[in-house]
Amino acid sequence: MKIKIINPNTTHTVTEAMARIAADIVSPGTAIVAASPQFGPPAIEGFYDEAFAAIGVLDEVRNGDAEGCDGYVIACFGDPGLAAARELTTRPVVGIAEAAMQIAGFLGASFTIISMVERVRPMLDRVVAANAMGERCRSIRMVGIPLLDFDGEGCRALIETCRAAVVEDRAECIVLGSGGLGAYADMIGREVGVPVIDGVAAAVKTVETLVTLGLATSKRQSYAFPPSKTYTGSFEGFSPRPPAAGPVGARP
């Protein structure tokens, strides 16, 4: 089995950190491939960044199908390009936000999302609503330090932000609202005493399970292949083409 982690930003150190986390938790026989798009923002901190990042995600999914990947993780908490990626392939595609929130729902009645800067709050509000998690999400708290500037001070601020979520917001779980925070999950859990869910780990194990079960993305309606047409200009290379013949809903 080959799972591709797509970091929608172009910061390769973050991509490499995600790959290390995933490699430590997958079953024997599961290979992890991690990639960043060839173009796009170094960090996703708003809807404008997200729009360009989604194009890179689709490019990596298309490449991944050609490379024989069995499933995909979109490793940004806004889940950029998730629905479009599911249209593009029959392989399972899971976003780290939806995976983390679903796993949190198995472990507690409520959770708080911890992210980096206030600028991303509208993106997180949207992803919570899109996953119908408004009743479970106690709060969204920000550390106040951009991920690319994270250091020892940031680590201390992260722990205190998580502790405030548990004490003041009565969150029963912590959901890390950035793909680059996974390395801190175990430490935070020890410090604050509640389950801490890293979306990358949650999504990787979800994809692994779906592939093991032989399940594929439904092509019935919502995620049907895009109709064939020719795009113009710079996007001509992204023109949808007829899919290869095969049973709908079956994993290739």
LINHU-V49770 format. One line per field, one symbol per residue. ss: DSSP state (2 for helix, 1 for strand, 0 for the rest). phi: phi as a letter, one per 30 degrees, with the letter a starting at -180 (. if undefined). psi: psi as a letter, one per 30 degrees, with the letter a starting at -180 (. if undefined). A space follows every 50 residues. Layout:
# LINHU-V49770
ss: ???
phi: ???
psi: ???
This chain:
# LINHU-V49770
ss: 01111110000222222222222220000011111100000000002222 22222222222222222000111100000002222222000111122222 22222220001111100222222222222200000011111100002220 02222222222222222200001111002222222222222200111122 22222222222200100000000000000000222222000000000001 00
phi: .bccccddccddddedddddddddcddejcccccbcddbkddbcbldded ddddddeddddedddddidcabcccbddhdidddddddbdddbbcddddd dddeddcadaacccbcbeeceeddedddddchceddddabccdjbeedcd adddddddddddddddddcidcbccdcaddcedcddddeddcibdcccdd dddddddedddedicbddcdbeceedddacdcidcedcedbedddlddic de
psi: kjkkkjjflgjfeeeeeeeeeefffllkfkkkkklllflalfkjhleeee eeeeeeeeeeeeeeeffgkflkkjhkffhkgeeeefeflfkkkkkfeeee eeeeffflfllkkkaelfffeeeeeeeeefghgeffjeljkkegkkefgk aeeeeeeeeeeeeeeeeefhkflkkjhkfgfeffeeeeeeefglkkkkee eeeeeeeeeeeefgklkkgedehlkkkklkllbfgefgkklklkklkkfk k.
